[in-house]
Amino acid sequence: MKYYFLPEDFEDLKKAIDQAKKLVETNMKAAGESATEGADTWHDNFAFEEGQRQAIMWTKRVLELLKVQNDAVLITSKPNPSRVAIGCTVTVFNRTEGKEMKFKVGSYMNFRENPREYVSYRAPLAKLIMGASVGDVRTGRIGPLIQEVEVKKIEVV
C-alpha cells in the first residue's frame, strides 16, 4: 500500500518517528532504573511493569510509522486547480446539513495542531469529492449518514 504525503507532512512524520523513538528509550531507561533498586524489584514492581508496557507500546508505534515512511510517496507537484486532489484547498457545501466547509485535502497522516483545517485524502469526505470539479455534486456515506456535497471552490495555494 502506498501512503501519499505532502512535503511538510512527510517532515512531520519524520519528527513523530524521532519523538516515538525517544519515548521508547525513556521508558526502557525508567524500567531499567526501577529494577536496579534491588534483586527482587522486577517482581510486583509497578514502575518496572509500566515502563515495559510503555516501551512496548511506543516500539509498536515506531514500527507502524516506519512502515508508513517506507511506503510513502511524496507529492511535490502542484495539483491542477480544476479538480479536487491532494494539496488543494476546497470549499464545499453540504446540502444535507446546510453547512459550508473549507479545508485542505491533506496527506495520509496529519500531525498539525489544528487538524480540522486538513482532511486526509483517505477520509470519507475527501474520498467522496476527489477528482470533482467546481459545481459537481457527490452523494455518499460520511459517518452514519448519506450526505450530498457540492464543490463550490478549489484553490491551490
DRENDO-1510 file (C-alpha; in Angstrom, 1 decimal, always signed):
<recs>
REC; n; res; u; v; w
REC; 1; MET; +0.0; +0.0; +0.0 .
REC; 2; LYS; +1.2; +3.5; -0.8 .
REC; 3; TYR; +0.8; +6.4; +1.5 .
REC; 4; TYR; +0.7; +9.8; -0.1 .
REC; 5; PHE; +2.3; +12.8; +1.6 .
REC; 6; LEU; +2.8; +16.5; +1.0 .
REC; 7; PRO; +6.4; +17.5; +1.8 .
REC; 8; GLU; +5.5; +19.3; +5.1 .
REC; 9; ASP; +3.5; +16.4; +6.4 .
REC; 10; PHE; +6.3; +14.0; +5.5 .
REC; 11; GLU; +8.7; +16.1; +7.6 .
REC; 12; ASP; +6.2; +15.9; +10.4 .
REC; 13; LEU; +6.1; +12.1; +10.1 .
REC; 14; LYS; +9.9; +12.0; +10.5 .
REC; 15; LYS; +9.6; +14.2; +13.6 .
REC; 16; ALA; +6.9; +11.9; +15.0 .
REC; 17; ILE; +9.2; +8.9; +14.5 .
REC; 18; ASP; +12.0; +10.6; +16.3 .
REC; 19; GLN; +9.7; +11.5; +19.2 .
REC; 20; ALA; +8.4; +8.0; +19.5 .
REC; 21; LYS; +11.9; +6.6; +19.5 .
REC; 22; LYS; +12.8; +8.9; +22.3 .
REC; 23; LEU; +9.8; +7.7; +24.3 .
REC; 24; VAL; +10.9; +4.1; +23.8 .
REC; 25; GLU; +14.3; +5.0; +25.1 .
REC; 26; THR; +12.9; +7.0; +28.0 .
REC; 27; ASN; +10.6; +4.2; +29.1 .
REC; 28; MET; +13.2; +1.5; +28.7 .
REC; 29; LYS; +15.5; +3.5; +30.9 .
REC; 30; ALA; +12.8; +4.1; +33.5 .
REC; 31; ALA; +12.0; +0.4; +33.6 .
REC; 32; GLY; +15.7; -0.4; +34.0 .
REC; 33; GLU; +16.2; +2.1; +36.8 .
REC; 34; SER; +13.2; +0.8; +38.7 .
REC; 35; ALA; +14.7; -2.8; +38.5 .
REC; 36; THR; +18.1; -1.8; +39.8 .
REC; 37; GLU; +16.9; -0.9; +43.3 .
REC; 38; GLY; +17.2; -4.5; +44.4 .
REC; 39; ALA; +17.4; -8.0; +43.2 .
REC; 40; ASP; +13.7; -8.7; +43.6 .
REC; 41; THR; +12.4; -5.3; +42.4 .
REC; 42; TRP; +11.4; -6.6; +38.9 .
REC; 43; HIS; +8.7; -8.7; +40.5 .
REC; 44; ASP; +5.5; -6.8; +41.5 .
REC; 45; ASN; +7.1; -3.5; +40.6 .
REC; 46; PHE; +4.6; -1.2; +39.1 .
REC; 47; ALA; +7.2; +1.3; +37.8 .
REC; 48; PHE; +9.1; -1.5; +36.0 .
REC; 49; GLU; +6.0; -3.1; +34.5 .
REC; 50; GLU; +4.6; +0.3; +33.4 .
REC; 51; GLY; +7.9; +1.2; +31.9 .
REC; 52; GLN; +7.9; -2.0; +29.9 .
REC; 53; ARG; +4.3; -1.6; +28.8 .
REC; 54; GLN; +5.0; +2.0; +27.6 .
REC; 55; ALA; +8.2; +0.9; +25.8 .
REC; 56; ILE; +6.3; -1.9; +24.0 .
REC; 57; MET; +3.5; +0.5; +23.1 .
REC; 58; TRP; +5.9; +3.1; +21.7 .
REC; 59; THR; +8.0; +0.5; +19.9 .
REC; 60; LYS; +4.9; -0.7; +18.1 .
REC; 61; ARG; +4.1; +2.9; +17.2 .
REC; 62; VAL; +7.7; +3.4; +15.8 .
REC; 63; LEU; +7.3; +0.3; +13.7 .
REC; 64; GLU; +3.9; +1.5; +12.3 .
REC; 65; LEU; +5.3; +4.9; +11.5 .
REC; 66; LEU; +8.4; +3.4; +9.8 .
REC; 67; LYS; +6.2; +1.2; +7.6 .
REC; 68; VAL; +4.3; +4.3; +6.5 .
REC; 69; GLN; +7.5; +6.2; +5.9 .
REC; 70; ASN; +9.0; +3.3; +3.9 .
REC; 71; ASP; +5.8; +3.1; +1.7 .
REC; 72; ALA; +5.3; +6.9; +1.4 .
REC; 73; VAL; +5.0; +8.6; -1.9 .
REC; 74; LEU; +6.0; +12.3; -1.8 .
REC; 75; ILE; +3.8; +14.7; -3.8 .
REC; 76; THR; +5.9; +17.6; -4.9 .
REC; 77; SER; +4.0; +18.9; -7.9 .
REC; 78; LYS; +1.1; +21.4; -7.5 .
REC; 79; PRO; -2.3; +20.0; -8.1 .
REC; 80; ASN; -4.5; +21.0; -11.0 .
REC; 81; PRO; -6.9; +23.7; -9.7 .
REC; 82; SER; -9.7; +22.4; -11.9 .
REC; 83; ARG; -10.1; +19.1; -9.9 .
REC; 84; VAL; -10.0; +18.2; -6.2 .
REC; 85; ALA; -6.7; +16.5; -5.4 .
REC; 86; ILE; -4.3; +16.2; -2.6 .
REC; 87; GLY; -2.9; +19.6; -1.8 .
REC; 88; CYS; -6.0; +21.6; -2.9 .
REC; 89; THR; -8.0; +23.8; -0.5 .
REC; 90; VAL; -11.6; +23.0; -1.1 .
REC; 91; THR; -14.8; +24.8; -0.2 .
REC; 92; VAL; -17.8; +22.5; -0.2 .
REC; 93; PHE; -21.5; +23.0; +0.7 .
REC; 94; ASN; -23.0; +20.0; +2.5 .
REC; 95; ARG; -26.6; +20.1; +1.1 .
REC; 96; THR; -27.8; +17.5; +3.6 .
REC; 97; GLU; -26.7; +19.6; +6.7 .
REC; 98; GLY; -26.9; +23.0; +5.1 .
REC; 99; LYS; -23.3; +23.8; +6.0 .
REC; 100; GLU; -20.3; +25.2; +4.1 .
REC; 101; MET; -16.9; +23.9; +4.9 .
REC; 102; LYS; -13.4; +24.8; +3.8 .
REC; 103; PHE; -10.4; +22.5; +4.2 .
REC; 104; LYS; -7.2; +21.3; +2.6 .
REC; 105; VAL; -7.1; +17.8; +1.2 .
REC; 106; GLY; -4.1; +16.5; +3.0 .
REC; 107; SER; -1.7; +13.6; +3.4 .
REC; 108; TYR; -2.3; +10.2; +4.7 .
REC; 109; MET; -1.4; +11.3; +8.2 .
REC; 110; ASN; -1.7; +14.8; +9.7 .
REC; 111; PHE; +0.3; +15.9; +12.7 .
REC; 112; ARG; -0.9; +19.5; +12.7 .
REC; 113; GLU; -2.1; +21.4; +15.8 .
REC; 114; ASN; -5.4; +22.3; +14.2 .
REC; 115; PRO; -6.4; +19.1; +12.3 .
REC; 116; ARG; -9.9; +20.5; +11.3 .
REC; 117; GLU; -8.3; +22.6; +8.7 .
REC; 118; TYR; -7.0; +19.5; +7.0 .
REC; 119; VAL; -8.8; +16.4; +5.9 .
REC; 120; SER; -6.8; +13.3; +4.9 .
REC; 121; TYR; -7.4; +12.1; +1.3 .
REC; 122; ARG; -8.5; +8.8; +2.9 .
REC; 123; ALA; -11.3; +10.4; +4.9 .
REC; 124; PRO; -14.8; +9.7; +3.7 .
REC; 125; LEU; -15.4; +13.4; +2.8 .
REC; 126; ALA; -12.2; +13.7; +0.8 .
REC; 127; LYS; -12.8; +10.3; -0.9 .
REC; 128; LEU; -16.2; +11.5; -1.9 .
REC; 129; ILE; -15.0; +14.6; -3.7 .
REC; 130; MET; -11.6; +13.5; -5.1 .
REC; 131; GLY; -11.5; +14.3; -8.8 .
REC; 132; ALA; -14.6; +16.5; -8.7 .
REC; 133; SER; -14.7; +19.9; -10.3 .
REC; 134; VAL; -16.4; +23.1; -9.1 .
REC; 135; GLY; -20.2; +22.6; -9.3 .
REC; 136; ASP; -20.1; +18.8; -9.1 .
REC; 137; VAL; -22.4; +17.3; -6.6 .
REC; 138; ARG; -21.4; +14.0; -5.0 .
REC; 139; THR; -23.5; +11.7; -2.7 .
REC; 140; GLY; -22.1; +9.2; -0.3 .
REC; 141; ARG; -21.7; +8.0; +3.2 .
REC; 142; ILE; -19.9; +10.3; +5.6 .
REC; 143; GLY; -20.2; +8.8; +9.1 .
REC; 144; PRO; -23.5; +7.2; +9.7 .
REC; 145; LEU; -25.4; +9.3; +7.1 .
REC; 146; ILE; -25.7; +9.6; +3.4 .
REC; 147; GLN; -24.6; +13.1; +2.5 .
REC; 148; GLU; -24.9; +15.3; -0.6 .
REC; 149; VAL; -21.9; +17.6; -1.1 .
REC; 150; GLU; -21.4; +20.3; -3.7 .
REC; 151; VAL; -17.9; +21.5; -4.6 .
REC; 152; LYS; -18.0; +25.3; -4.5 .
REC; 153; LYS; -14.4; +26.3; -4.9 .
REC; 154; ILE; -11.0; +24.7; -5.5 .
REC; 155; GLU; -7.8; +26.6; -4.6 .
REC; 156; VAL; -4.1; +25.8; -5.0 .
REC; 157; VAL; -2.1; +27.8; -2.6 .
</recs>
